[in-house]
Amino acid sequence: MNSSEIQPPVSDRIRIGECIVTLSSREVEVVGARRPRRLTPKALGVLRVLLRQPGRVVTRDELFAEVWPDTLPTNDVLTQAVTQLRKAFSNDDDNGQAYIETIAKTGYRLLVPVQALDDAEPSAAGLPDDEGVEVQPVPADAAVLPARAQESRRRWRHVRRRVLLALGVLMLATLLVMTTLLLRRAPTSSSPVEAAVENGTRVIGSPQRPYRLITATSGFETYPTLSPDGSLVAYEGANEDGNGGGAIKVQTSGNAPARQLLVPPAGAVDRFPNWSPDGREIAFARFSADGGCQVLIASATGGALRQATRCDGTELLSFDWTPDGRGLVFGSMVGRYAHRGIRVLDLASGEWRALAYGVDQDDFDYAPRYSPDGQWLVFVRNPQLGDLWRVPAAGGTPEQLTNEAAELRGWAWLDDGRTIVFGRRVDSEARLYYLDVERHTLRDAGLDDAQWPAVSRRGGMLAFVHRRAQFGVFKVPMQGNGAPERLFASSGRDGQPMAAPDGRQLVFTSDRSGSFALWWADMQRPDSLRPIEGLRPEARQAPDWSADSRQLLVVGRDAHGRTVVYEIAPRDERLQPLPIPAEQPLQALYGASPEQLFVVERDADQRTRLSLFDRSTQPWRRLASIDGVSQARFDRSSGRVLFTRLAAGGLWSADAALSSGSVQQISDDRPSRWRYRAWTVAGNSGIGYLGTSTTCGTTLVRILPGREEPERCLDAERLSAGNGLSASADGHDLFVAMAVSDGADIGVMRLPERPPALFPAFSKLLLFKGNGPS
C-alpha cells in the first residue's frame, strides 16, 4: 500500500448502524436501551472480522481461522456468536436481523454503515486482544445515516425526558390520593403475598411465604378438601396401615399430626375426598385391586360408612355435593356405568337425574361444582385440552368462561360467588389463577408450583397441592433391562424430548436458563446444547421432526399471546411462522409429503379435530378432518396416522388421507384420557406407552399389531412426565422426561381480601383476557 491510498481509521469506539460499540469494554449502546449490552469475547471477535469488510460476505472458514485459530470449532459455536451479536444490536422493533445477514451455506454479511468515532476517548482497561479495529470506509451516501441516527437519538432523549417527567408528576399525585384514602381505613392487601406479611417484618434472605405447608413427608399428598369453616383439611396420602396405596387423611389447618379416616381393604385405594356442606361427612372414591370402584360416604370422624353408587375404575371420575347436602353431582362417566354429561344422584332414593343442557358426543364434562348461591354449575369441558364452562343449575345453554385449551389442574369457587380459582399448567410448572366469572378476566394468584385448589365454604381458607418436581431427560432401552441414562444434567425442568429421525439431534423444552424455551443438541456432542432464540414454545404438545431431520414444527406464542405454528431449522436458527388457516392450532405434524401437514385444531365453535392441509396452495386447502381428536402422531413406517380422542380412552389409526372408512381402533384402554400424550411411535417396535403402578414409578407397555406385551418397569422410583416422549428411528431407545426429585405437599393460606376499587383503570392492568398469554 502506498502513501496515496486511504488508510483505514483505527478507533476504540465504532458506530454500527444506530448502535455504538466500545471494543475495549465489549459494550454495545442501543438507542432506547437503559444500559449497555456486553458481548462475549468470541462474539466480539466475529464482529471485528465483519467490521473489516462491511457489506461484503465473510465466509465461515474465514471467521473460524480468525476467531478460533488452532482449534477445530463446529458451526454451532459460530451460530451462537452471531446470535449473541444480533441480540445485542436488537431493539423493540427487530431482532437484530437488519444488522447481520446469514448467507446460506456460506457465511455472514454486515449490512449497516460503519463509522469510527475518532473523538472518543479510548479505554485504558482493555484486555490484550482489545486492540483497535481497522474499519473499511463506507460509501458516501451510507455515511449520512449516523448523523441522522444521532439527531434521532437526541429527539428520543428529549421526548423520553418529557414522558418521564409527566409520569413522575402523575405518580406523585396518585401517591398522595392513595395515602389520603388509605389513612381513612384499615389497609388491605392487593396480593396474597402482601396479605401474609402486612403485620410482620421481612428478614432479608428469608422471605415469608403467604402459605404454610401442613404436610412434610417424602411422598405425595394430593386432592385436598376443606371443612366448611376451614379448620380441617382432608386429602389423599399414603396408607399407614401396611396395605400400600392411598388413604384419606384428616388434619387441622395448623401443624397437628394427621389421622387416617378409614383403613382401605388390602389392595384398595381411597381417593378424591369431598367434604359435605354441613361438615359432618366426607364422600370419596374407593378403587379396588380388581378394577372395581365405589363412591362411599363416611362421617368426618371415620364411622357410618355407606355406599352412594358404583362407578368404573377408569380415570377422570369426578363428583361434588349438591348445595343442600342431599345429593352428589357427577361429571361424565365411562365404562359399565357410562353416561355422557352431568347427572345428579339423590342419596336418599338412589335415583339419577340428568342435567338438560347442550353436550356433544365428543364432549367429556369433568369436575362439576355448584356456585355458592346454587344458581350455576361450572365444569371443565374436555380436561385434556380444557376450559371452564358454566350452565344454569336447572339446565340450559352452556357458556364458555375461558379460552385456553389448557391442561387444567383443579378448580374451586370463592365464597363471593363470582370468582373461581383454578390450576393451570404454564410452561414447566402449574400455577393458580383467579377468574372473574362475569368479566371473563384472569389474574395470577402469585403462588408458584400450585395446583388442585380447594376453598372453604366460609372462613376464607384456601388449600392446594404444592408440587415442585425437577425433571430430566433420559434415554431408556426399549427392550431388555438396561438402566436409564440421563442426558444434559441441570437443575431445571426438562420435558418433551423429541429425537430426530437421523438419530443425532434432540430437542426438548426446559426452564434451565431461567426462562422457558426449546433447546436443541447434537447428542454426539453434548457441548452443542443451546436454546432456540426467538421462540416461546407452548407446552401443550411436543414438536415434530421432518423426515429429513432438517426442520421442526413447533406450536408457540407470538408477542401478542396468539397461538402460532412455527417451522424451524434448528441448525441454522431459521424460524418461520406458518399461515395455517385454523382458528386455534394445537399441534402440527408433517404428513406423507412435504406439502401436507396434519393439524390438531379447535374451531370457532370450540370443536376439536384433526385436519389434513395442503400447503402448496394459497391459501392452504383443508383436505379432510376427523372430529374429537386430542393428539396425533404420524407413523412413517406404516404410512398411517395414530391418534387419541377427547371423549374416550384408547388409540385409533387412519390412513394418511384421513379417509373416514380407514379409521379403526388399535387399543381399547391405552392410553387413558388423562395420559393421552404418554405414548410414541417406535417403528418396528410398535407403540410405547408409559404408565405407573403401585410398585413401579414408570412402566412401559409395548403395543404391537393385535397384541400387547406385558408391562415392564422402566424405573422403580422415578415418575415420568405425561406430556410427550419419543423413540429413536430404529425403535431401540426411548427418550423420556422423568422426575429427578419429586413430591407433593398440602399448602394452606387465608384468602386475601379484595383490594378496594380505588382506581379501576389501574386494576384492569392486573387482569388479562383468557385468550391472552399466560
Salt bridges, closest charged atoms under 4 A:
GLU27 OE2 - ARG38 NH2 3.24
GLU29 OE2 - ARG13 NH2 3.17
GLU29 OE1 - ARG153 NH2 3.58
GLU66 OE1 - ARG52 NH1 3.36
ASP76 OD2 - ARG525 NH2 2.48
GLU101 OE1 - ARG109 NH2 2.55
ASP130 OD1 - ARG48 NH2 3.35
GLU151 OE1 - ARG154 NH2 2.41
GLU151 OE2 - ARG155 NH1 3.66
GLU236 OE1 - ARG271 NE 3.08
GLU240 OE2 - LYS249 NZ 3.04
ASP270 OD1 - ARG286 NE 2.71
GLU281 OE2 - ARG306 NH2 3.06
ASP312 OD1 - ARG336 NH2 3.82
ASP320 OD2 - ARG369 NE 3.93
ASP360 OD2 - ARG607 NH1 2.77
ASP363 OD2 - ARG381 NH1 3.49
ASP365 OD1 - ARG381 NE 2.81
ASP387 OD2 - ARG602 NH2 2.50
GLU399 OE1 - ARG390 NE 2.81
GLU399 OE2 - HIS440 NE2 3.19
GLU404 OE1 - ARG424 NH2 3.01
GLU407 OE2 - ARG409 NH2 2.59
GLU407 OE1 - ARG677 NH2 2.57
ASP427 OD2 - ARG536 NH2 3.85
GLU429 OE2 - ARG431 NH1 3.15
ASP436 OD2 - ARG439 NE 3.33
GLU438 OE2 - ARG390 NH1 3.12
ASP444 OD2 - ARG431 NE 2.83
ASP448 OD1 - ARG431 NH1 2.55
ASP449 OD2 - ARG468 NH1 2.51
ASP449 OD1 - ARG493 NH2 2.61
GLU485 OE1 - LYS475 NZ 3.98
ASP494 OD2 - ARG512 NH2 2.59
ASP522 OD2 - ARG504 NH2 2.41
ASP522 OD2 - ARG525 NE 3.91
ASP522 OD2 - ARG571 NH2 3.70
GLU533 OE1 - LYS87 NZ 3.61
GLU538 OE1 - ARG557 NE 3.12
ASP558 OD2 - ARG562 NE 3.10
GLU567 OE1 - ARG615 NH1 3.16
GLU573 OE2 - ARG530 NH1 3.01
GLU601 OE2 - ARG609 NE 3.24
GLU601 OE2 - ARG622 NH2 3.01
ASP603 OD2 - ARG609 NH1 3.99
ASP614 OD2 - ARG621 NH2 3.59
GLU708 OE1 - ARG670 NE 3.05
GLU709 OE2 - ARG702 NH2 2.56
ASP715 OD2 - ARG718 NH1 2.69
ASP730 OD2 - HIS732 ND1 3.23
ASP742 OD2 - ARG467 NH2 2.59
